Amino acid sequence: MWKEENNALHRTFEFKDFVSAFGFMSQIALLAETQGHHPELFNVYNKVEITLRTHDAGNTVTDKDRKLAKSIDKLLE
């Protein structure tokens, strides 16, 4: 689940291996580009940590972040 804290949405995803995690990040990159909203991504081996916040809205959570979070979740359905 996404957690909203410190003016951002956060979520960590865990995969079976590095290739699966990196593939997920690549999907997010393409998705984010279509929405014109780019997340902060952090990867170590099979884990992907995502932080969403709208920088041009004073680094707060906006509808753009919530929309991207839902779209990211749909990648795993």
For each residue, the residues with C-beta under 8 A, 3 or more apart:
1: 11
2: 9 10 11 69
3: 9 10 11
4: 8 9 10 61
5: 8 10
6:
7: 53 59 60 61
8: 4 5 51 52 53 59 61 65
9: 2 3 4 50 51 52 53 61 65 66 69
10: 2 3 4 5 49 50 51 52
11: 1 2 3 49 50 69 72
12: 47 48 49 50
13: 21 24 47 48 49 50 76
14: 21 46 47
15: 20 21 24 46 47 48
16: 20 46
17: 20 21 45 46
18: 21 22 45 46
19: 22 23
20: 15 16 17 23 24 46
21: 13 14 15 17 18 24 25 43 45 46 47 48
22: 18 19 25 26 43
23: 19 20 26 27
24: 13 15 20 21 27 28 48 75 76
25: 21 22 28 29 41 43 48
26: 22 23 29 30
27: 23 24 30 31 75
28: 24 25 31 32 39 41 48 50 72 75
29: 25 26 32 33 41
30: 26 27 33 34
31: 27 28 34 35 68 71 72 75
32: 28 29 35 37 38 39 68
33: 29 30 36 38
34: 30 31
35: 31 32 64 67 68 71
36: 33
37: 32 52 54 64 65 67 68
38: 32 33
39: 28 32 50 51 52 68 72
40: 50 51 52 53
41: 25 28 29 48 49 50
42: 48 49 50 51
43: 21 22 25 47 48 49
44: 47
45: 17 18 21
46: 14 15 16 17 18 20 21
47: 12 13 14 15 21 43 44
48: 12 13 15 21 24 25 28 41 42 43
49: 10 11 12 13 41 42 43
50: 9 10 11 12 13 28 39 40 41 42 72
51: 8 9 10 39 40 42
52: 8 9 10 37 39 40 61 65 68 69
53: 7 8 9 40 59 60 61 65
54: 37 57 58 59 60 61 62 64 65
55: 59
56:
57: 54 60 62
58: 54
59: 7 8 53 54 55
60: 7 53 54 57
61: 4 7 8 9 52 53 54 65 66
62: 54 57 65 66
63: 66 67
64: 35 37 54 67 68
65: 8 9 37 52 53 54 61 62 68 69
66: 9 61 62 63 69 70
67: 35 37 63 64 70 71
68: 31 32 35 37 39 52 64 65 71 72
69: 2 9 11 52 65 66 72 73
70: 66 67 73 74
71: 31 35 67 68 74 75
72: 11 28 31 39 50 68 69 75 76
73: 69 70 76 77
74: 70 71 77
75: 24 27 28 31 71 72
76: 13 24 72 73
77: 73 74
